[in-house]
């Protein structure tokens, strides 16, 4: 007879928040589904956070072919699509111009970890004090609703399933692994 291990009680609110905030370097492996009125895209996301502001992200289809690579570093933001590199002040606007859809990338290093950014509103918490949902606006002016649908069963309770939705776009993340 097999039994499922009991979930670990998350840290108290202050301790968890302090530990999450202190994490500045991590890698996330996730499955992502993006649905817009014009298209549906799915693939594998690798998000590498190198410091508080610097990251590199790659979305590849299930065959491993790169759909795009985002880089945000000291030289600014860039996106590599079909072998062409484009640069801009922020990656959300660049993604909007090139793909016709955007997502709130400015605060993504925070909300991936379960922390709403400074501009978040309508923040909801669950019984353990974890952020459950909030609203945010990306750099293109699109209003997004973010909802954490499940968390890993460890003391940090890092997000596992995340759903982002705007008026016409839904983005779902299923995080397979965190490397801290």
C-alpha positions in Angstrom: 0.0 0.0 0.0 1.4 3.4 -1.0 0.6 6.6 0.7 1.1 10.1 -0.6 3.5 12.1 1.6 1.8 14.7 3.7 2.4 18.3 2.4 4.8 20.3 4.5 3.3 23.3 6.3 4.4 26.5 4.6 6.6 28.9 6.5 4.8 31.7 8.4 3.9 34.7 6.3 6.9 36.9 7.3 9.5 34.2 7.1 8.2 32.9 3.7 8.1 36.5 2.3 11.6 37.2 3.5 13.0 33.9 2.0 11.2 34.5 -1.3 12.4 38.1 -1.6 16.0 37.0 -0.8 16.0 34.6 -3.8 17.6 36.6 -6.7 18.9 33.7 -8.8 16.9 30.8 -10.0 15.9 28.7 -12.9 12.3 27.6 -13.7 11.3 24.8 -16.2 7.7 25.1 -17.2 5.1 24.1 -19.7 3.3 27.2 -21.1 0.1 27.6 -23.0 -0.8 30.9 -24.6 -4.3 31.5 -26.2 -5.1 34.7 -28.0 -8.0 35.4 -30.4 -5.6 34.7 -33.4 -3.5 31.8 -32.2 -2.8 29.2 -29.7 0.9 28.5 -28.7 2.3 26.0 -26.3 5.8 25.0 -25.4 8.5 24.7 -22.8 9.8 27.7 -21.0 13.2 28.0 -19.4 13.4 31.1 -17.2 16.9 31.9 -15.8 16.9 34.7 -13.3 20.5 36.0 -13.0 19.9 38.9 -10.6 17.1 41.1 -9.5 16.7 42.7 -12.9 18.6 40.5 -15.3 17.1 37.4 -16.8 17.1 35.2 -19.9 14.0 33.2 -21.1 13.5 30.8 -23.9 10.2 29.4 -25.1 10.6 26.4 -27.4 7.9 24.2 -28.9 7.6 20.6 -27.9 10.1 19.6 -30.6 12.7 21.8 -29.0 12.6 24.5 -31.7 13.0 28.0 -30.2 9.9 30.2 -30.6 11.7 33.2 -29.0 14.4 34.1 -26.5 14.1 37.1 -24.3 17.1 38.7 -22.6 17.0 41.6 -20.1 20.5 42.6 -19.0 22.7 45.7 -18.5 22.5 46.4 -22.3 18.7 46.5 -22.2 16.0 44.2 -23.4 16.1 42.1 -26.5 14.2 39.3 -28.2 15.5 36.8 -30.7 12.8 35.5 -33.1 13.4 33.4 -36.2 17.1 34.3 -36.1 16.6 38.0 -35.9 17.5 40.0 -32.8 15.3 43.1 -31.8 16.1 45.5 -29.0 13.8 47.8 -27.0 13.5 49.5 -23.6 11.1 46.8 -22.3 10.4 43.3 -23.4 6.6 43.4 -23.0 6.3 46.1 -25.6 8.7 44.3 -27.9 6.8 41.0 -27.5 3.6 42.9 -28.4 5.1 44.4 -31.5 6.6 41.1 -32.8 4.1 38.5 -31.7 0.8 40.5 -31.4 0.4 39.6 -27.7 2.2 40.6 -24.5 2.5 39.5 -20.9 3.5 41.3 -17.8 7.3 40.6 -18.0 8.5 43.5 -15.8 7.3 41.9 -12.6 7.7 38.3 -13.8 10.8 37.7 -11.7 8.6 38.4 -8.6 5.3 36.9 -9.6 6.9 33.6 -10.7 8.0 33.3 -7.0 4.6 34.1 -5.7 5.2 37.8 -4.9 3.0 40.5 -6.3 5.0 43.5 -7.7 4.7 47.0 -6.2 2.0 47.9 -8.8 -0.2 44.9 -8.0 -3.8 45.6 -6.9 -6.7 43.6 -5.5 -4.3 41.1 -3.8 -6.0 38.0 -2.3 -4.4 35.6 0.2 -5.2 32.0 1.1 -5.5 30.6 4.6 -1.7 30.1 4.8 -1.0 33.7 3.9 0.2 32.9 0.4 -0.8 35.3 -2.4 -3.7 33.6 -4.2 -4.5 36.2 -6.9 -3.9 39.9 -7.9 -4.3 42.3 -10.7 -1.4 44.0 -12.6 -0.9 46.1 -15.7 1.9 45.4 -18.2 4.0 48.1 -19.9 1.6 48.1 -22.9 -1.4 49.1 -20.6 -3.1 45.7 -20.6 -4.7 44.7 -17.3 -4.0 41.2 -16.2 -5.5 38.9 -13.6 -3.0 36.5 -12.1 -4.2 33.5 -10.1 -2.0 30.8 -8.4 -3.8 27.6 -8.9 -1.4 25.3 -7.0 1.8 25.4 -5.0 4.6 22.9 -4.4 4.2 21.1 -1.1 7.3 22.3 0.6 8.0 25.0 3.2 8.5 27.8 0.6 5.3 26.8 -1.2 6.7 28.1 -4.6 4.0 28.4 -7.3 3.3 25.3 -9.5 0.3 26.3 -11.6 -0.2 30.0 -12.6 -3.0 31.4 -14.8 -2.7 34.9 -16.3 -5.7 36.3 -18.1 -6.5 39.6 -19.8 -9.6 40.6 -21.9 -8.5 38.4 -24.8 -5.4 36.4 -23.8 -4.9 33.5 -21.4 -1.5 32.2 -20.4 -1.1 29.1 -18.3 2.1 28.0 -16.6 2.7 24.5 -15.2 6.1 24.8 -13.4 7.8 21.4 -13.5 10.9 22.4 -11.5 12.6 25.1 -9.5 16.4 25.3 -9.2 17.4 27.8 -6.4 
